[in-house]
Amino acid sequence: MKKLTVLLFAIVLGSSQVFALDNNTPMNTESQLRNEVAALLKSPEIKVERGEITADIEFTLNNNGEIVVLTVDSDKDPVINYIKSRLNYKKVRTENTNNKNRVFHLTLRIKKPQNA
């Protein structure tokens, strides 16, 4: 009887660790995807006159793991063109297939440099 309870305890403990690992996977892939998009949008050559410029971006991933920009909402046309040219159909490294055919929302903020 004692061996049975020890075996049952080991099964419960092992299965709870498996479920804990599955819950962390989507968050890690979303943060990895965000970091890859941030790297693609790094160092914009857009002049910011005051404060900051914001742009709301909606994109999805196609079956080839490429970013497909759906909409870019910004007041400045150069920002829209910059985002589309830097992101559209760029391949990203994401292993999770649950992210495909899902719409992602991201806000880009371009701040005025401190020394300008």
N, C-alpha and C positions, 0 to 999 in steps of 0.2 A: 504494500500500500504506500509506503514511504517513497519507493522508487517511482511509483505512478505519479505522485504529487510533484516530485522533482522534475520528472519528464514533462508534465503538464505546464509547470512554471517555465521551463526552458522554451517550450513551444510558444507560449504567450509572449515571453520577452523577445524571442527572435522575430515573431511576426510584427510586433509593435515597432521594432527598429526598421523593418522593411517599409512599413507604411510611413514612418517619419522621413525616410529618404525620398519617397515619391513626392511628398508635399513640397520639398525644397527645390526640386528640379525645375518647375515652371518659373519660379522667382529668379533662379540663377540664369536661366536662358533669357528671360526678359531683361534682366540687368546687363547681360552680355550683349544683347541686341542693342540696348540703349547706348552702351559704351562704343559699339561699332558705328552706330549712326553719329554719335558725337565726334568720333575720330574722322569720319567722312566730312563733317561740317566744320572741322577745325580751321582756324585762321581765315576768316572771311575778309575779302578785300572790299568791304563796303564802308563808306564813310558815314559815321554816326554824328549828326550835328548836335543833338542834345539828348541827355538821358539814355534811353535804350530803344531798340527796335525789337518788337516781338512778332513772331509768326507762329501760327498754329498749323501743325502738319498732321495729315492723316495719310497713313500708308499701310500697305499689306505686303505679305510675302507670297510670291508665286511658287509653283511646284519645283522650280529650279533653285530656290533659295535666294531669289533676287528681290530687292525692294521695288515696289511699284507705288509711286506717289499718286495718291488719289486727289487730294486737295491741299493747297497751301493758302492760308488766309493771312494776308499782310497788307499794309497800306502802301508799301514800297515795291514797285515792280522789279528793281534789281535784286531784292531779297528773294522774291518768288523765283526768278530765273536762276539765282545762285543755288537755291535749295533743290530745284528740279534737276539742274545740271550735275550736282554733286551726288544726288541720291538715286535718281531714276535708273533702274535696272543694274544697280551695283550689287554684286554678290556678297552675301554675308555668311558667316560660319555659325549656323545654329543647328544643333542636333535634334532638337525637339520638333517633331512633326505636328504637334498640336498648335503651333504658332502659325502654320500656313493657313491661308484663307481666313484670317482674322484681321480686323481693322485695328491698327495701333494709333494712338493719339500722342503727340509730342509737342511741347512748346519750346521754341527756340528764342533765346534772348541774346541780342547782340548789344553789348554795352559800349558806351563811349570810353576810349582809353583814358586812364588817369593822367597821363603826361600830355594829352592834347588839349 
